[in-house]
Amino acid sequence: MKIILIGIQGAGKSTQGNLLSEKLNVPYLSTGHIFREMAKEKTPLGRYIKEIMNAGYLIPDDKTVEIVTEYLKKPEYRNGYILDGFPRTLEQVKMFKNGVDKVVYLDVSDKEALWRLSYRNSVGREDETLAAIRKRIELFHKLTEPVLDFYRQNGTLIEVDGERSIEEIHKDIMQKIKS
């Protein structure tokens, strides 16, 4: 099964992604993790990604699609995946040719996300300054909400109230994926 998790930063995508991975026995992949790892590399691409992320901006669409598509060619993703943080723009949706079965939107208010992130232990996360987080939330509303409309219209979107307990959210997602 190929599942995409969408939600603003702090919505609980990685928590639910890891739970789904365990339950469905398909690997979980976070584009944020991929980019943070690449940003550590002392290469021109690594430095470029680090600068963009620390400013709170998104990696350009063509570069993002190229990196994700290349990652998904690995054998462990052959039978499916749970993908967090991609696609974030309509352009990425159009460029991504890997297919998707379900798109889970974890709906969380900006206020709730900021509250959660302010209490999250983000040691070593240069990309989690308040300014960078606010910029990403702003970009989510501007660029990613049209992605939700796209998946809503094609019938693959599952909308979940992300402001409940981890267990309630997970149960809700599992029920909606199976139906």
N, C-alpha and C positions, 0 to 999 in steps of 0.2 A: 504494500500500500504506500502511496506517495501522498504525504500530508505536508501542508504549509501552515505555519503558525504566524499570525499577524497580530500586532498590538503595539501600542506605544512602549517606549522604554519603561520598564518597571511593571508591565502588565502581568508578568509571570510566565513568559514564553519558555524560558529555559527550565523552570520548575516543571511545567506541564509537558514540555518536550522530553525531558528525561523520564517522567512517569509513563508517557505513551511509548517511548522506546522500549522500556522494560516490559510493558504489558503486551505490546504488539510484536515484539522481537524484531524491530527494524531500527537501524542506527539513527541517532539524533545528530544533526549538524547545524551549528550556529554560524551564520556568516560573520557576526560580530567577533566570535572566537577566531575564525580564519583570519580576519583582517587584523585583530590584535596581535596574533602570532606573526603575521607578515610585517607588521609595523615594528617589530623587534629586530627584524633583519637589517643589517647594515648595508643595504643595497639602495639604489636610487628609488626603486618601487617601494621598498619598505619605508624610507624616509617620506616619500610622497603620501603614502597611506597614513602614516602617523600624523603628518601635518593636517591633513583633511579631517581625520577623526578627532584630533584634539581641538579643532575649531568647531566641531559639532556638525560638520557638513557630511553629505553622503558621497561615497566613492562614485565616480561617473558610471552611468548605466552600462556602456559597452564593456568597461573594465570589470564591473561587478558580474555581469552575465558570463564573461569569459572565464573568470576565476571560479564561479560556482559550477558552471558546466564542466570545467576541467576536473574539479573535485568529485563531481558525481559520476565520473568515468571510472572511479576506483571500484574494484570488485565488491567491496562491502555494501555498496549502494545499488547493486544490480537488482535486488528483490524489493527495493523500496527505501524510503527514508522519511524522516521528519525534519523539515527544513525551517529554521527560525531566522527571520530577518530578511527574507527575500521571497518574492520580488517586492520592491518598495515603490516602484513607479509603473505607470502604464506602459512606458517604453520597455522596461524590463520584462513585463508580462508578455509583450509582443515578441521580444527577442528570445525568450526562454522556450526551448523546444523539447524539454524533458517530460512534459506532461505532469498532471497532478490529479489525484482522486478527490481529495477534500481540502478545503481551506478553512482553518479554524481561526476566527477572530475573537481574541480575548478583549472584550470591551471594558475599559477602565478609564475613569475620568482623569483629566490632567492633574487635578488636585491630589487624587489618590496615588497616582504614579509618582509625583514629586515627593509625597509623604513617604512612600515606600523606599524610594531611592535615597532619601536623606538619612534613612536608618540602615541602609544596606552597607555592609562592610566592603568598601571598594578600594582596599589597599592595592596600590600598584596600578590603578586604573586612571591614567591621565585623561582619558576621554570622558570621565564622569564629573567634570566641574559643573556647577550649577548653570553657567552660561552655555556650555556644550549640551547639557540635557535639555534646557529650554529650547535651544535651536533645533534639536532633533524632534522634540514634541511639535514645534511649529511646522517643521518639514513634514512630519507624519500627516498632520491635518491637510496640508497643502498638496502633497504628492501621493500619499498612500490611500487616502479616503477614496479617490477615483478607482484604485485597484480593488477595494472592497466592493464598489458598485459593479465593476466588471465581473467579479466572481459571483456576486449576488445574482446578476442577470443570467449567467450561464449555469446557475443551479448548483455550484460546488461549495458555496459559502455556508459555513455553520457559525452562527453568532452565539457567543457564550458570555454571560455576565461574569466578568472577571473580578468582581468585588465581593466574593464569598470565600469560604474556606477552600484550601487547596484540594481537599477531598471532594467537596461538593462540585467544584469546577471540573475535576478529573472525571467524576461519575457522569456529569452532564455531557462532557465531550465524548466519552465512550458510548453513551446511549445514542447520541446524534450521529456518530461515525458509523455505527452498526445499522442504523435505519436507512 
